[in-house]
Amino acid sequence: MNYFESTADANTSAGQLSVVATPIGNLADITQRAIAVLKTADCVLAEDTRHSKRLLHHYGINTRLRSCHEHNEESQIEWVANALSQGQSIALISDAGTPLISDPGFVLVRALRQKGFEIVTVPGPSSIIAALSVAGLPTDSFVYDGFLPAKNVAREKWLERYLTEQRTIVLLESSHRIQACINSIRNTLGGDRYVVVARELTKRFETVLSGRVEALCHLIQADADQTRGEFVVMIAGAPETEKEDETSVNLRELLSVLVVELPVKQAANLAVQILGVRKNEAYSMAQEIKDAL
């Protein structure tokens, strides 16, 4: 028995829920394992059964479909638990990509795990990973924040949290809000912030735009095609200098309190221990504050 056969057998055994990733656009982007699991499952839970029928039909999969989306997910828990208890094999898919990643499934998976059922992953496509792989931004550490608030004020208040965030920031956005999203990034983080916008990944009109957010605002506004489809927006982290500025502010605030009660050297040493700043920087600032008192 080869590796594929043993893996498929393991993941289609009775009583398991398999969380199956499906293509984000190009139907060829599906694993052999995913096809095997979907074919042998007793039932496939789908976010939109009409949408998923096309995928299953393309691969000759006749497994029964059952709806499971954000509005009925909780009500499906008992049915799925009973099916698994009876030894049935259930597969969970979303409209595209990996279930639970900004898609339904969390409520169901959490409840079934708490009940002690076995849940296995059948990994595959993910729009955020696909976008990061071609963005040319640091990927050793990143922040994924899904969809931002719809209203401008709420969205820009949310974005303010990233003023000093040094990790790459990954967001999702829809066609009717992409222009407003890019404008909000410019308004909040500044026109010089580097941004990459990946549109319609793996599909016919796939586009990846990158550059200063000020330039992207104008480019998207001028080309209506760039507002069509599904988007992954990636924002470069804040420059190191911004973090240093924040640390400097924190150091000054701390020393302003300490030097009132302690000698300059002792106040500086304590600040070094708390904030991890350079000793010379702490001492110079402490002396400056003390002299101004």
C-alpha positions as CSV (number, residue, x, y, z in Angstrom):
1,M,0.0,0.0,0.0
2,N,1.5,3.4,-1.0
3,Y,1.4,6.6,1.1
4,F,-1.6,8.0,-0.7
5,E,-3.7,4.9,-0.1
6,S,-2.8,4.7,3.6
7,T,-3.5,8.4,4.1
8,A,-6.9,8.3,2.3
9,D,-7.9,5.2,4.3
10,A,-7.0,6.9,7.6
11,N,-8.9,10.0,6.8
12,T,-12.1,8.3,5.5
13,S,-12.5,5.9,8.4
14,A,-15.9,5.7,10.1
15,G,-16.8,8.3,12.7
16,Q,-14.5,11.0,11.5
17,L,-15.2,14.6,10.4
18,S,-12.7,15.5,7.6
19,V,-12.2,19.3,7.1
20,V,-11.4,19.5,3.4
21,A,-9.8,22.4,1.5
22,T,-11.1,23.0,-2.0
23,P,-9.9,25.2,-4.9
24,I,-10.1,28.9,-4.6
25,G,-10.6,29.4,-8.3
26,N,-8.8,26.9,-10.6
27,L,-10.6,23.5,-10.2
28,A,-7.3,21.8,-10.9
29,D,-6.0,22.9,-7.6
30,I,-7.4,20.0,-5.6
31,T,-5.4,17.2,-4.0
32,Q,-5.9,13.5,-4.8
33,R,-6.5,13.0,-1.1
34,A,-9.4,15.6,-1.1
35,I,-11.1,13.9,-4.0
36,A,-10.8,10.5,-2.3
37,V,-12.2,11.8,0.9
38,L,-15.1,13.5,-0.8
39,K,-15.9,10.5,-2.9
40,T,-16.0,8.0,0.1
41,A,-17.7,10.3,2.6
42,D,-21.3,9.5,3.6
43,C,-22.2,13.2,3.4
44,V,-20.5,16.4,2.5
45,L,-21.4,19.5,4.5
46,A,-21.2,22.5,2.2
47,E,-21.5,26.2,2.7
48,D,-23.5,26.6,-0.5
49,T,-24.7,23.3,-1.9
50,R,-25.5,24.9,-5.3
51,H,-21.9,26.1,-5.6
52,S,-20.3,22.9,-4.4
53,K,-22.4,20.8,-6.8
54,R,-20.3,22.2,-9.6
55,L,-17.0,21.1,-8.0
56,L,-18.3,17.6,-7.2
57,H,-19.8,17.1,-10.6
58,H,-16.5,18.1,-12.2
59,Y,-14.8,15.3,-10.5
60,G,-17.6,12.8,-10.8
61,I,-18.4,12.8,-7.1
62,N,-21.9,11.8,-6.2
63,T,-21.8,12.1,-2.4
64,R,-24.9,13.5,-0.8
65,L,-24.6,17.2,0.1
66,R,-26.0,18.9,3.2
67,S,-26.1,22.6,3.8
68,C,-23.9,24.0,6.7
69,H,-23.4,27.8,6.7
70,E,-23.1,30.6,9.3
71,H,-26.9,30.9,9.7
72,N,-27.6,27.2,10.4
73,E,-24.2,25.9,11.6
74,E,-25.2,25.5,15.3
75,S,-28.4,23.7,14.4
76,Q,-26.3,21.1,12.5
77,I,-24.2,20.0,15.5
78,E,-26.7,17.4,16.8
79,W,-27.3,15.9,13.3
80,V,-23.5,15.6,12.6
81,A,-22.8,14.2,16.1
82,N,-25.5,11.5,15.6
83,A,-24.2,10.7,12.1
84,L,-20.6,10.3,13.5
85,S,-21.9,8.2,16.4
86,Q,-23.5,5.8,13.9
87,G,-20.1,5.4,12.2
88,Q,-20.7,7.7,9.3
89,S,-17.9,9.6,7.6
90,I,-18.6,13.3,7.1
91,A,-16.6,15.9,5.1
92,L,-16.8,19.6,5.7
93,I,-16.0,22.1,2.8
94,S,-16.6,25.8,2.3
95,D,-17.3,27.6,-1.0
96,A,-13.5,27.9,-1.7
97,G,-10.3,27.3,0.2
98,T,-9.8,26.0,3.7
99,P,-12.9,25.8,5.9
100,L,-13.0,27.9,9.1
101,I,-10.5,30.5,7.7
102,S,-12.9,33.4,7.5
103,D,-15.5,30.8,6.5
104,P,-18.1,28.8,8.5
105,G,-17.1,25.7,10.5
106,F,-15.6,26.9,13.8
107,V,-18.8,26.5,15.8
108,L,-19.3,22.9,14.5
109,V,-15.7,21.8,14.9
110,R,-15.4,23.2,18.4
111,A,-18.6,21.5,19.5
112,L,-17.6,18.1,18.0
113,R,-14.1,18.3,19.4
114,Q,-15.6,19.0,22.9
115,K,-17.8,15.9,22.4
116,G,-14.7,13.8,21.7
117,F,-15.2,13.1,18.0
118,E,-12.1,12.7,15.8
119,I,-11.5,15.6,13.4
120,V,-8.9,15.4,10.7
121,T,-7.6,17.9,8.2
122,V,-7.3,17.4,4.5
123,P,-5.1,20.5,3.7
124,G,-4.9,22.3,0.4
125,P,-5.7,25.8,-1.1
126,S,-5.8,28.9,1.0
127,S,-6.2,32.4,-0.5
128,I,-4.1,34.1,2.3
129,I,-1.2,31.7,1.9
130,A,-1.4,31.8,-1.9
131,A,-1.3,35.6,-1.7
132,L,1.6,35.8,0.7
133,S,3.7,33.4,-1.5
134,V,3.7,35.9,-4.3
135,A,3.6,39.2,-2.4
136,G,7.3,39.7,-1.8
137,L,6.6,40.7,1.8
138,P,8.2,39.1,4.9
139,T,6.3,35.9,5.8
140,D,8.3,34.7,8.8
141,S,5.7,36.4,10.9
142,F,2.4,37.9,9.9
143,V,-1.0,39.1,11.2
144,Y,-4.2,37.8,9.6
145,D,-7.3,39.9,10.4
146,G,-9.9,38.8,8.0
147,F,-12.4,41.4,6.8
148,L,-12.3,44.9,8.3
149,P,-15.4,46.8,9.5
150,A,-17.6,48.0,6.6
151,K,-18.0,51.6,7.8
152,N,-15.2,54.1,7.1
153,V,-14.9,55.4,10.7
154,A,-14.8,52.0,12.3
155,R,-12.4,50.6,9.6
156,E,-9.9,53.4,10.1
157,K,-10.1,53.1,13.9
158,W,-9.4,49.4,13.5
159,L,-6.4,50.2,11.2
160,E,-4.9,52.5,13.8
161,R,-3.9,49.4,15.7
162,Y,-1.3,48.7,13.0
163,L,0.5,52.1,13.1
164,T,3.5,50.4,14.9
165,E,2.8,46.8,13.9
166,Q,6.0,45.4,12.3
167,R,4.7,42.2,11.0
168,T,3.1,41.8,7.6
169,I,-0.7,42.4,7.9
170,V,-3.1,40.3,5.8
171,L,-6.7,41.2,5.2
172,L,-9.6,40.1,3.0
173,E,-11.8,42.5,1.1
174,S,-14.8,42.4,-1.3
175,S,-15.2,44.1,-4.6
176,H,-17.6,46.8,-3.4
177,R,-15.3,47.9,-0.6
178,I,-11.8,47.5,-2.0
179,Q,-11.4,51.1,-3.0
180,A,-12.6,52.3,0.4
181,C,-10.3,49.9,2.1
182,I,-7.2,51.1,0.2
183,N,-8.2,54.7,0.9
184,S,-8.6,53.9,4.6
185,I,-5.1,52.3,4.7
186,R,-3.7,55.5,3.1
187,N,-5.6,57.8,5.5
188,T,-4.6,55.8,8.6
189,L,-1.1,54.4,7.9
190,G,0.2,57.1,5.4
191,G,0.5,57.2,1.7
192,D,4.1,55.8,1.7
193,R,3.1,52.4,3.3
194,Y,3.9,49.6,0.9
195,V,0.8,47.5,0.0
196,V,0.2,44.4,-2.2
197,V,-3.3,43.7,-3.5
198,A,-3.9,40.2,-4.9
199,R,-7.1,39.8,-6.9
200,E,-8.9,36.8,-8.3
201,L,-6.0,34.4,-7.4
202,T,-5.8,31.3,-9.6
203,K,-8.6,32.6,-11.8
204,R,-8.5,33.9,-15.4
205,F,-8.1,37.6,-14.4
206,E,-5.6,37.1,-11.6
207,T,-3.8,40.3,-10.8
208,V,-1.2,41.2,-8.2
209,L,-0.6,45.0,-7.7
210,S,2.1,46.4,-5.4
211,G,3.5,49.7,-4.5
212,R,3.0,52.7,-2.2
213,V,-0.6,52.8,-1.1
214,E,-1.0,56.4,-2.5
215,A,-0.3,55.1,-6.0
216,L,-2.5,52.1,-5.6
217,C,-5.4,54.3,-4.6
218,H,-5.2,56.2,-7.9
219,L,-4.5,53.0,-10.0
220,I,-7.6,51.2,-8.6
221,Q,-9.8,54.3,-9.0
222,A,-8.7,54.7,-12.6
223,D,-9.2,51.0,-13.6
224,A,-12.7,49.6,-12.9
225,D,-11.4,46.1,-13.6
226,Q,-9.3,46.3,-10.4
227,T,-12.4,46.6,-8.3
228,R,-13.9,43.3,-9.5
229,G,-13.5,39.9,-7.8
230,E,-12.1,38.8,-4.5
231,F,-9.1,40.4,-2.8
232,V,-6.3,39.7,-0.4
233,V,-4.7,42.9,0.8
234,M,-1.3,42.7,2.4
235,I,0.3,45.7,4.2
236,A,4.0,45.9,4.9
237,G,4.8,46.2,8.6
238,A,5.8,49.5,10.1
239,P,9.5,50.5,9.8
240,E,11.8,49.8,12.7
241,T,12.1,53.5,13.4
242,E,8.4,53.7,14.3
243,K,8.8,51.1,17.0
244,E,11.9,52.9,18.3
245,D,9.8,56.1,18.5
246,E,7.1,54.3,20.5
247,T,9.8,52.9,22.9
248,S,11.3,56.3,23.3
249,V,7.9,57.8,24.3
250,N,7.4,54.9,26.8
251,L,10.9,55.5,28.2
252,R,10.3,59.2,28.7
253,E,6.9,58.6,30.4
254,L,8.5,56.0,32.8
255,L,11.5,58.1,33.6
256,S,9.3,61.1,34.3
257,V,7.8,59.2,37.2
258,L,11.0,57.5,38.4
259,V,13.3,60.5,38.6
260,V,10.9,62.2,41.0
261,E,11.5,59.5,43.6
262,L,14.9,58.0,42.7
263,P,18.4,59.2,41.8
264,V,19.1,59.5,38.1
265,K,21.3,56.4,37.9
266,Q,18.9,54.2,39.8
267,A,15.9,55.4,37.7
268,A,17.8,54.7,34.5
269,N,18.8,51.2,35.6
270,L,15.2,50.4,36.5
271,A,14.0,51.6,33.2
272,V,16.5,49.4,31.4
273,Q,15.2,46.4,33.3
274,I,11.6,47.2,32.5
275,L,11.8,48.3,28.8
276,G,15.0,46.6,27.7
277,V,16.4,49.9,26.3
278,R,20.1,50.9,26.1
279,K,21.6,52.0,29.3
280,N,23.3,55.1,27.9
281,E,19.9,56.2,26.3
282,A,18.1,55.7,29.6
283,Y,20.7,57.6,31.6
284,S,20.9,60.5,29.2
285,M,17.1,60.9,29.2
286,A,16.8,60.5,32.9
287,Q,19.4,63.3,33.4
288,E,17.6,65.5,30.9
289,I,14.3,65.1,32.7
290,K,15.9,65.6,36.1
291,D,17.6,68.8,35.0
292,A,14.3,70.2,33.7
293,L,12.6,69.7,37.1
